[in-house]
Amino acid sequence: MKYFLIAATILVPLTAAASVRRNLGADGPPPLKPALERGNVETRWFTQFLDNFDPENNATWQNRYMINEDYYVKGSPIFVFLGGSVTMDSIYISSGLWVDIAKQHNGSLLAIEHRYIGESIPIEPFSTKNLKYQSVDQAMHDAFSIIESLLQTYKYNGSKVVVAGCSYAGTMATWMRKKYPDVVRGSWASSAPLVAKVDFSDYMVVVGKAYRKLGGDYCYNLIDNATTYYQNLFASGRGEKAKKELNLCDNFDVDNKRDQWQIFSTIANIISAIAQYQKPDKHDMPNFCSELRNFSDDDAVALSQLVQSKLKEPVCINQTYQGIVNAHIWSKNNYNDSDLAWFYLTCNELGWFHSSGGRKQPFGKSFPAPLFTDQCYDVFGSNYTVANIDSKIAATNKVYGGLNPGVTNVYFVQGALDPWLMAGAGVKQGATIIPYASHCPDVDSISASDSAELRASKEKLVELVSQWLSE
């Protein structure tokens, strides 16, 4: 077993961000409620192997993790929160439901940042060659190595371990229970997609459902009417009119299908992010629909003005297919941020490309899956043909079982209006579905604002963790 524990600080310099926004759908947990007290969270660094599975490769790197021992009593459990695709923040082990449960069991809290994300950078630059070490298996082994190193110490010898994650991190929590059952006693998987899919068109279908259910038909129709209007302009040879009304930059080619796909994908990502992170008790969706209408009585103008607002009122909207590709290629040669590393995972193992291929969603057929698979090819090379991407995604499902991962002691929670719902566990797989809720609805502490179903789900998790730890 290869592991080291290093308590040193490594500073990773960041270059200026690329000017073009990446073509990525939303992933990761919603913001937690601010902690009244952050607690004594310590940042540590662990020496990982660049390749956990090649004994002849001794290259190493520094993996950032955080630990909160405020409540810990020797022999008590370790509560692990996985970082997934987002930069780790100490709030995830100083606030929220997982912290409350750890406190109940006098546990220590551990937050582990995913390789190639945030400050946990294994190798630079992010060339295709160097990104080959970015994989779910490598990241899970990183987390396992940190956990194992703690269990080897006198302080944590005999401690039991439970793992939690939201979104892709919830996927990891599920698969870690499958892969390391002797160490991971149980896992909480909140809004975890389990089925890798190239064309994840169901995502936008649930977005549409959320707008209808919470915003009303008028709001859904506003979005549908506006996107249909602009699609019709392009389809009828009036692309220059659409370009002007959407305030697109001069480099946008109105006759280029992939440029058209790109701008409609950008619009859909802005609108879907509202749906993904809405909280029913805050009336986020009705408020958003009112905001959208307040821009203009004309649906198309309202949508255009919304996009300008969400993109911080640029001089013009710089969203072209080649611009996105160029931004990724720039990051390959000049490490910038974690978007490229996440995009690599989606091209290589997960898919989850949010296309407009489904029925009953308000974005027409304006951005099919080839928008994303073409980018995989153009950014990462000729090995990323559609056939090869399909094969890679199928391999992920074969290894981990898709909707039937064959695990025990995993608690699945899904929001009924979470766009990620259709890739995750359902009632047949024993998941708890929270009505009207969206992505990772259960990460905050139990509160008076919780619906009856949400409170019951949180209380069930409390009971299950106690059960797992007593086994």
C-alpha positions in Angstrom: 0.0 0.0 0.0 1.5 3.4 -1.0 0.8 6.3 1.3 2.4 9.3 3.0 1.2 12.0 5.4 2.7 15.4 5.0 1.5 18.5 7.0 3.0 21.1 4.8 1.5 23.9 2.8 2.1 24.0 -1.0 1.1 27.1 -2.9 -0.1 26.6 -6.5 0.1 29.7 -8.7 -2.9 30.4 -10.9 -2.8 32.1 -14.2 -5.4 34.6 -15.4 -8.7 33.0 -16.3 -9.5 32.5 -20.0 -11.9 35.0 -21.3 -14.5 32.6 -22.7 -16.9 30.9 -20.4 -16.6 27.1 -20.5 -19.4 25.0 -21.9 -20.2 23.0 -18.8 -23.4 22.2 -17.1 -23.8 22.8 -13.4 -22.5 20.2 -11.0 -21.7 20.1 -7.3 -23.5 21.0 -4.1 -25.5 24.1 -3.5 -24.2 26.7 -1.0 -24.7 25.7 2.6 -26.2 28.1 5.0 -23.4 30.2 6.6 -22.0 28.6 9.7 -22.4 30.6 12.9 -19.0 29.4 13.9 -16.5 27.9 11.4 -14.8 25.7 14.1 -11.2 24.8 14.2 -10.7 23.4 10.7 -7.1 22.6 9.9 -5.8 22.4 6.3 -3.4 19.5 5.7 -1.5 18.1 2.7 -1.0 14.5 1.9 1.6 13.1 -0.4 -0.2 11.0 -3.0 1.2 8.9 -5.9 0.5 10.3 -9.3 -0.5 6.8 -10.4 -1.9 4.8 -7.5 -2.0 1.6 -9.7 1.5 1.6 -11.3 4.1 0.4 -8.7 6.9 1.6 -11.0 5.7 5.2 -11.1 7.0 6.9 -8.0 6.0 10.5 -8.9 4.0 12.2 -6.1 2.0 15.3 -5.5 0.3 17.1 -2.7 -3.4 16.5 -2.0 -5.3 19.1 0.1 -7.6 18.0 2.8 -9.2 19.5 5.8 -9.9 18.2 9.3 -12.2 19.3 12.1 -11.5 17.6 15.4 -13.6 19.8 17.6 -15.9 17.0 18.7 -13.5 14.1 18.5 -13.1 11.6 21.3 -10.5 8.8 20.8 -12.1 5.8 19.2 -15.0 7.7 17.8 -15.8 7.6 14.0 -14.4 9.6 11.1 -17.0 11.4 9.0 -15.6 12.0 5.5 -17.0 14.6 3.1 -15.8 14.1 -0.5 -15.1 17.2 -2.6 -16.0 15.9 -6.0 -15.9 18.4 -8.9 -15.8 21.6 -6.7 -13.0 23.3 -4.8 -13.1 22.1 -1.2 -14.4 24.6 1.5 -14.1 24.3 5.2 -17.8 25.0 5.6 -18.6 21.4 4.6 -17.1 20.2 7.8 -18.1 23.1 10.0 -21.7 23.4 9.2 -24.7 21.3 8.0 -26.3 18.0 8.6 -23.1 15.9 8.4 -21.5 18.0 11.1 -24.5 17.6 13.3 -24.4 13.9 13.0 -20.6 13.8 13.6 -21.1 15.9 16.8 -23.7 13.4 18.0 -21.1 10.6 17.7 -18.1 12.6 19.0 -16.6 12.2 15.5 -13.8 13.8 13.6 -14.7 15.4 10.2 -12.6 15.1 7.1 -13.0 16.9 3.8 -11.0 15.6 0.9 -10.4 17.6 -2.3 -10.5 15.7 -5.6 -7.3 15.5 -7.7 -7.0 18.2 -10.4 -9.6 20.3 -8.6 -9.1 23.5 -6.5 -5.5 23.4 -5.1 -5.0 19.7 -5.4 -3.0 19.7 -8.6 -1.1 16.5 -9.4 0.8 17.6 -12.5 1.0 20.5 -14.9 0.2 21.5 -17.6 -3.2 19.9 -18.1 -2.2 18.3 -21.4 -4.1 15.2 -22.6 -1.0 13.2 -21.6 -1.0 14.6 -18.1 -4.8 14.3 -17.6 -4.6 10.5 -18.1 -4.1 10.4 -14.3 -7.5 12.0 -13.8 -10.0 9.2 -13.1 -12.7 8.3 -10.6 -10.6 5.2 -9.5 -7.6 7.4 -8.9 -9.6 9.9 -6.9 -11.3 7.3 -4.8 -7.9 5.7 -4.0 -6.6 9.1 -3.0 -9.4 9.4 -0.5 -8.9 5.9 0.7 -5.2 6.5 1.2 -5.8 9.6 3.4 -8.3 7.6 5.4 -6.0 4.7 5.8 -3.1 6.9 6.9 -5.3 8.3 9.7 -6.4 4.8 10.8 -2.8 3.8 11.1 -2.2 6.4 13.8 -2.7 5.9 17.5 -5.2 8.6 17.6 -7.5 7.0 15.1 -6.7 3.4 15.4 -10.0 1.5 15.6 -12.1 4.4 14.4 -15.0 3.5 12.1 -15.5 5.4 8.8 -18.6 6.8 7.1 -18.5 8.8 3.8 -20.8 11.4 2.3 -21.0 13.3 -0.9 -23.3 15.4 -3.0 -23.7 15.2 -6.7 -20.7 13.5 -8.4 -19.1 13.3 -4.9 -22.2 11.2 -3.9 -21.4 8.9 -6.8 -17.9 8.5 -5.4 -19.3 7.9 -1.9 -21.5 5.1 -3.4 -18.6 3.5 -5.3 -16.2 3.8 -2.4 -18.6 1.7 -0.3 -18.5 -0.8 -3.1 -14.8 -0.8 -3.6 -13.6 -0.5 0.0 -16.4 -2.1 2.1 -14.0 -3.2 4.9 -13.1 0.5 5.6 -16.2 2.4 4.6 -19.1 1.3 6.9 -21.7 3.3 5.1 -22.3 6.2 2.7 -24.7 9.0 2.3 -25.2 9.8 -1.4 -27.1 13.0 -2.0 -28.3 13.6 -5.6 -25.8 11.1 -6.9 -25.9 10.2 -10.6 -25.1 6.6 -11.0 -25.6 5.9 -14.7 -23.0 7.3 -17.0 -24.6 8.6 -20.1 -23.3 10.3 -23.2 -26.5 12.0 -24.2 -28.1 13.1 -20.9 -31.1 14.7 -22.5 -33.3 13.9 -19.5 -31.5 16.7 -17.6 -33.3 19.4 -19.6 -36.6 17.5 -19.5 -36.6 17.8 -15.7 -35.6 21.5 -15.9 -38.7 22.0 -18.0 -40.8 20.1 -15.5 -39.5 22.2 -12.7 -40.3 25.5 -14.5 -43.9 24.2 -15.2 -44.5 22.9 -11.7 -43.0 25.8 -9.7 -43.0 28.7 -12.2 -46.2 28.0 -14.0 -47.1 27.4 -17.6 -46.6 31.1 -18.4 -42.9 30.9 -17.3 -42.2 27.7 -19.2 -43.9 29.1 -22.3 -41.9 32.4 -22.0 -38.7 30.4 -22.2 -40.0 28.1 -24.9 -41.4 30.9 -27.0 -38.2 32.9 -26.8 -35.8 30.0 -27.7 -38.2 28.9 -30.5 -38.2 32.5 -31.9 -34.4 32.6 -32.1 -34.1 29.1 -33.5 -36.6 30.1 -36.2 -34.6 33.1 -37.1 -31.5 31.0 -37.6 -33.4 28.3 -39.5 -35.0 30.8 -41.9 -31.8 32.5 -42.8 -32.2 35.5 -40.5 -29.3 34.7 -38.3 -27.9 38.2 -38.4 -31.2 39.4 -36.8 -30.8 36.8 -34.1 -27.1 37.8 -33.6 -28.0 41.4 -33.2 -30.9 40.8 -30.8 -28.9 38.4 -28.6 -25.9 40.8 -28.7 -23.5 38.2 -29.9 -19.9 39.3 -30.7 -18.7 39.7 -34.3 -16.8 36.4 -34.3 -20.1 34.5 -34.0 -20.8 32.8 -37.4 -24.6 32.8 -38.0 -24.2 30.0 -40.6 -22.1 27.8 -38.4 -24.4 25.1 -36.7 -22.0 24.5 -33.9 -21.9 28.2 -33.1 -25.7 28.1 -32.9 -25.6 25.0 -30.7 -23.1 26.8 -28.4 -25.2 29.9 -27.8 -28.3 27.9 -27.1 -26.4 25.6 -24.7 -25.1 28.7 -22.9 -28.7 30.1 -22.6 -30.0 26.7 -21.3 -27.2 26.4 -18.8 -28.1 29.8 -17.3 -31.7 28.8 -17.0 -31.1 25.3 -15.8 -28.8 26.4 -13.0 -31.7 28.3 -11.5 -33.8 25.1 -11.5 -30.9 23.0 -10.2 -30.3 25.0 -7.1 -33.8 26.3 -6.3 -35.2 25.9 -2.8 -39.0 25.6 -2.7 -39.3 27.4 0.6 -37.5 30.4 -0.8 -39.8 30.6 -3.9 -36.7 30.8 -6.1 -38.5 29.7 -9.3 -41.5 32.1 -9.1 -39.1 34.9 -8.2 -37.0 34.1 -11.2 -39.9 34.0 -13.5 -41.0 37.4 -12.3 -37.5 38.7 -12.8 -37.5 37.3 -16.3 -40.9 38.9 -17.2 -39.8 42.2 -15.7 -37.1 42.6 -18.4 -39.7 42.9 -21.1 -43.3 42.0 -22.2 -41.7 40.6 -25.3 -40.5 37.0 -24.6 -37.5 37.1 -26.9 -36.3 40.5 -25.5 -36.8 39.3 -22.0 -34.7 36.2 -22.6 -31.9 38.2 -24.2 -31.9 40.8 -21.4 -31.8 38.0 -18.8 -28.7 36.4 -20.5 -27.0 39.8 -20.6 -27.7 40.2 -16.9 -26.5 36.8 -15.8 -23.3 37.2 -17.9 -22.6 40.6 -16.1 -23.6 42.8 -19.0 -20.7 42.2 -21.4 -20.2 44.5 -24.3 -21.2 41.5 -26.4 -21.7 37.8 -25.7 -18.5 35.9 -26.7 -19.9 32.4 -27.1 -18.7 30.4 -30.1 -17.9 26.8 -30.5 -14.3 27.4 -31.4 -13.9 29.9 -28.6 -14.9 27.2 -26.1 -12.5 24.8 -27.7 -9.7 27.4 -27.7 -10.3 28.2 -24.1 -9.9 24.5 -23.1 -6.7 24.2 -25.3 -5.3 27.3 -23.6 -5.9 25.7 -20.2 -4.1 22.6 -21.4 -1.0 24.6 -21.9 -1.5 27.2 -19.2 -3.1 25.7 -16.1 -6.0 27.9 -15.3 -8.8 26.3 -13.3 -10.6 23.0 -12.7 -13.1 23.2 -15.6 -10.8 21.3 -18.0 -10.2 18.5 -15.5 -14.0 18.0 -15.0 -14.6 18.1 -18.8 -11.9 15.4 -19.2 -13.8 13.2 -16.7 -17.0 13.6 -18.6 -15.4 12.8 -22.0 -13.5 9.9 -20.5 -15.7 8.2 -18.0 -19.0 9.9 -17.2 -20.7 11.6 -20.1 -23.6 13.5 -18.6 -23.7 16.0 -21.5 -26.8 18.1 -21.1 -28.3 18.1 -24.5 -31.7 19.3 -25.8 -32.5 15.9 -27.3 -35.5 15.2 -25.0 -39.1 15.9 -25.4 -41.1 18.3 -23.2 -38.4 20.8 -22.5 -38.2 24.5 -23.5 -35.1 24.5 -25.6 -36.2 22.8 -28.8 -33.5 20.8 -30.6 -31.0 23.6 -30.4 -27.9 21.8 -28.9 -27.6 18.1 -29.5 -25.0 15.8 -27.9 -22.5 16.2 -30.8 -21.8 19.7 -29.4 -20.1 18.1 -26.5 -18.6 15.0 -28.2 -17.1 17.1 -30.9 -15.5 19.2 -28.2 -14.0 16.1 -26.6 -12.4 15.3 -30.0 -11.2 18.8 -30.7 -9.7 19.3 -27.2 -8.3 15.9 -26.3 -7.5 14.4 -29.6 -8.4 11.8 -32.2 -8.9 9.0 -29.7 -12.1 10.8 -28.6 -14.4 9.7 -31.4 -18.1 9.1 -30.7 -17.5 5.4 -30.8 -14.7 5.5 -28.3 -16.5 7.9 -26.0 -19.5 5.5 -26.0 -17.2 2.6 -25.2 -15.6 4.5 -22.3 -19.0 5.4 -20.8 -20.2 1.8 -21.2 -17.1 0.6 -19.4 -17.9 2.8 -16.4 -21.4 1.3 -16.1 -20.1 -2.2 -16.5 -17.6 -1.7 -13.6 -19.9 0.1 -11.2 -23.3 -1.4 -12.1 -25.2 1.8 -13.1 -28.5 1.9 -11.2 -27.7 -1.4 -9.5 -24.3 -0.9 -8.0 -24.7 -3.9 -5.7 -24.0 -2.1 -2.4 -25.4 -2.1 1.1 -25.4 0.7 3.7 -25.8 3.5 1.2 -28.6 6.0 1.7 -29.7 7.6 -1.6 -31.6 10.9 -1.5 -33.0 12.7 -4.6 -34.9 15.8 -5.2 -38.0 15.2 -7.3 -37.3 18.3 -9.4 -33.5 17.8 -9.6 -32.4 17.8 -13.2 -29.9 15.1 -12.2 -32.7 12.8 -11.0 -32.9 10.7 -14.1 -29.3 9.5 -13.8 -29.7 8.5 -10.1 -31.3 5.9 -7.9 -35.0 5.9 -7.8 -37.7 4.3 -5.7 -36.9 0.8 -7.1 -33.3 1.3 -5.8 -34.5 2.4 -2.4 -33.9 6.1 -2.8 -35.8 8.7 -0.8 -37.4 11.2 -3.2 -38.1 14.7 -1.7 -41.1 16.4 -3.4 -40.5 19.7 -5.1 -36.8 19.6 -4.0 -33.8 20.0 -6.3 -30.1 19.2 -6.2 -28.6 18.0 -2.9 -31.6 19.3 -0.9 -30.6 17.7 2.4 -27.1 19.0 3.2 -28.2 21.7 5.6 -29.0 21.1 9.3 -32.6 20.1 10.2 -34.6 23.3 10.5 -38.1 24.6 10.9 -38.3 25.5 7.2 -37.8 21.9 6.1 -40.8 20.2 4.5 -42.2 17.2 6.4 -40.6 14.9 3.8 -37.2 16.6 3.9 -37.1 16.5 7.7 -38.1 12.8 7.7 -35.3 12.1 5.3 -32.7 13.8 7.4 -33.9 12.0 10.5 -33.7 8.7 8.6 -30.1 9.4 7.8 -29.3 10.1 11.4 -30.8 6.7 12.3 -29.0 4.9 9.5 -25.6 6.3 10.5 -26.1 5.1 14.0 -27.0 1.7 12.7 -24.0 1.5 10.4 -21.7 2.5 13.2 -23.1 -0.1 15.6 -22.5 -3.0 13.1 
